[in-house]
Amino acid sequence: GIRNVGTRESMKTIAYEVAEQLAAELGPPQPGIPWRAPDWYIQAVSGGMGPVGFWKGYEELYRMGLVDRIPKLALIQVAGCAPMVNSFQKGMPEADPVTNPNTRVITIATGYPGPAYKHLYRIVQEHGGTFESVSDEETFRALHVLAKIEGLSIEPAAATAFAGLFKLLNKGIINRNDVIVVNCSGHTFPVEKFLLDEDWLKVVPAGTQVPQ
């Protein structure tokens, strides 16, 4: 995907949505700057294509004067398969592959992350940000917290990003007053039909009175 120009360009639309919606919610950062950047953008990564596109989008918005800065990236992986995190902590610009992933969060268990890591390594080194790993236990605890407190039904890969947020807040790397955007695009809808069996879907015709 990262080698495809169309794919990279399409990922920029995440930045456009965030910039426009943050400005609508929080207001422009200063006169003459119509859109807004968060302090941090957090995403669980496998190959890393999403954050590359997001950063590219914000870089272009900044150059056009539509935002006043570029967000820092926090890139999260599960500890059982964290080639980017391990390589970053060793100061390696090339990712050292993980040949035997050991995690239940299989959708982001990519042992060979590909060329996106080079871009992300450079971006974090030059513009700030971090790579962080979380355990499976921390991931599933975050999944539970989001469901219980926020009513969000997310799958484990999305929960990995929130587990990273909790960890970085506790470490003091992210300030509790910062404006933070977490990529939460993974919903449990694809598996709910298997977990809930025949009760996974309710059909309510328009105009039907729903019992209280």
C-alpha positions in Angstrom: 0.0 0.0 0.0 2.7 2.5 0.9 4.3 2.2 -2.5 1.0 3.2 -4.2 0.6 7.0 -4.8 -3.1 6.8 -4.7 -3.2 5.0 -1.4 -0.8 7.5 0.2 -2.8 10.5 -1.1 -6.1 9.0 0.0 -4.8 8.7 3.6 -4.4 12.5 3.7 -8.2 12.9 4.0 -7.9 11.9 7.6 -5.9 15.0 8.2 -8.5 17.2 6.4 -11.3 15.8 8.5 -9.4 16.3 11.8 -8.3 19.8 10.9 -11.8 21.0 9.9 -13.7 19.3 12.7 -11.3 20.5 15.5 -11.6 24.0 14.3 -15.4 23.7 14.4 -15.3 22.2 17.9 -12.5 24.3 19.5 -12.4 27.3 17.2 -9.5 28.5 15.0 -6.1 28.7 16.8 -5.5 32.3 15.8 -6.9 34.9 13.3 -6.2 34.1 9.7 -5.7 30.4 10.4 -9.0 28.6 9.5 -8.3 25.0 10.6 -6.7 23.4 13.7 -4.1 20.8 14.5 -4.1 18.6 17.6 -1.0 18.4 19.8 -0.9 14.6 19.3 -2.2 12.1 16.8 -2.2 8.5 18.1 -2.6 5.4 16.0 -1.9 1.7 16.3 0.4 0.7 13.5 1.0 -2.4 11.5 2.7 -1.3 8.2 2.4 2.4 9.1 0.6 3.7 6.0 -2.1 5.6 7.9 0.2 7.9 9.9 2.4 8.6 6.9 -0.7 9.8 5.0 -1.9 11.8 8.0 1.4 13.5 8.5 1.7 14.3 4.8 -1.8 15.9 4.9 -0.9 18.1 7.8 2.4 19.1 6.3 0.7 20.3 3.2 -2.0 22.1 5.2 0.7 23.9 7.2 2.6 24.9 4.1 -0.7 26.4 2.7 -1.2 28.4 5.9 -4.4 26.5 6.8 -3.1 25.3 10.2 -0.5 26.8 12.5 1.6 23.6 13.2 2.0 19.9 12.5 0.9 17.4 15.2 3.3 15.0 16.9 2.8 11.3 16.1 2.5 8.6 18.8 2.8 5.3 17.0 1.6 2.3 19.1 2.3 -1.5 18.7 1.7 -4.5 20.8 4.8 -5.7 22.6 4.5 -9.2 21.1 5.0 -7.8 17.6 6.7 -4.4 17.8 9.4 -4.1 15.2 9.0 -0.4 14.8 9.1 0.3 18.5 12.0 -2.0 19.1 14.0 -0.5 16.3 13.2 3.1 17.3 14.4 2.5 20.8 17.6 1.1 19.4 18.1 4.2 17.2 17.7 2.1 14.0 16.3 3.9 10.9 15.6 0.5 9.4 13.1 -1.8 11.0 14.4 -5.0 12.5 11.8 -7.7 11.7 10.0 -9.8 14.3 9.9 -13.3 12.9 7.7 -14.9 15.6 4.9 -12.6 16.6 3.4 -13.4 20.0 0.1 -11.5 20.4 -3.6 -12.0 20.2 -4.0 -8.7 18.4 -3.4 -10.3 15.1 -4.7 -7.5 12.8 -1.6 -5.4 13.5 0.9 -8.2 14.1 3.1 -7.4 11.1 6.6 -8.6 11.7 7.9 -6.9 8.5 6.6 -3.4 8.5 8.1 -2.3 5.1 9.3 1.1 4.0 6.8 3.2 6.0 9.0 2.9 9.1 11.8 4.9 7.4 9.4 7.8 6.9 8.0 7.6 10.4 11.4 7.3 12.0 12.5 10.5 10.2 9.3 12.3 11.1 9.5 11.5 14.8 13.2 12.4 14.9 12.8 15.7 13.1 9.4 16.9 14.4 8.9 15.1 17.8 6.7 12.3 18.7 7.3 8.7 19.9 6.9 5.0 19.4 5.4 3.0 22.3 4.5 -0.6 22.9 1.7 -2.0 25.1 1.0 -5.5 26.3 -2.0 -7.6 25.2 -3.3 -7.2 28.7 -3.1 -3.4 28.5 -4.9 -3.5 25.1 -7.9 -5.6 26.3 -8.1 -3.5 29.5 -8.4 -0.4 27.3 -11.0 -2.1 25.2 -13.1 -2.8 28.3 -12.6 0.8 29.6 -13.8 2.4 26.4 -16.8 0.1 26.3 -17.8 0.7 29.9 -17.1 4.4 30.2 -17.5 5.8 26.7 -19.9 3.3 25.2 -17.5 2.7 22.3 -17.4 -0.8 20.8 -14.0 -1.1 19.4 -11.9 -4.0 18.2 -8.4 -4.8 19.7 -6.3 -3.0 17.2 -8.1 0.3 17.9 -7.9 -0.4 21.6 -4.1 -0.7 21.2 -4.0 3.0 20.4 -6.0 3.9 23.5 -3.8 1.7 25.6 -0.8 3.6 24.2 -2.6 6.9 25.2 -3.0 5.8 28.8 0.6 4.7 29.0 2.0 7.9 27.5 -0.2 10.0 29.8 1.1 8.0 32.8 4.6 8.5 31.7 4.1 12.3 31.3 5.1 12.2 27.7 1.7 13.5 26.7 0.3 16.3 28.8 -3.3 15.9 30.2 -4.1 19.3 28.8 -3.0 18.5 25.3 -5.4 18.2 22.4 -5.3 14.6 21.4 -6.8 12.7 18.5 -6.8 8.9 18.6 -7.6 6.9 15.5 -10.5 4.7 16.5 -11.6 3.3 13.1 -11.9 -0.3 14.1 -15.4 -1.2 15.3 -16.6 -4.7 16.5 -19.5 -4.8 14.0 -17.8 -7.4 11.7 -17.7 -9.9 14.6 -20.9 -9.1 16.5 -23.0 -11.5 14.4 -20.8 -14.3 15.6 -20.6 -13.3 19.2 -24.3 -12.5 19.6 -25.8 -15.2 17.3 -29.4 -14.5 16.2 -29.7 -11.4 18.5 -27.0 -9.4 16.7 -29.6 -7.5 14.6 -33.0 -6.1 15.4 -35.2 -4.8 12.6 -37.5 -2.0 13.6 -39.9 -0.7 10.9 -40.2 3.0 10.5 -43.0 4.5 12.7 -42.9 1.5 15.1 -43.3 2.4 18.8 -40.2 1.1 20.6 -40.9 -0.2 24.1 -39.3 1.9 26.9 
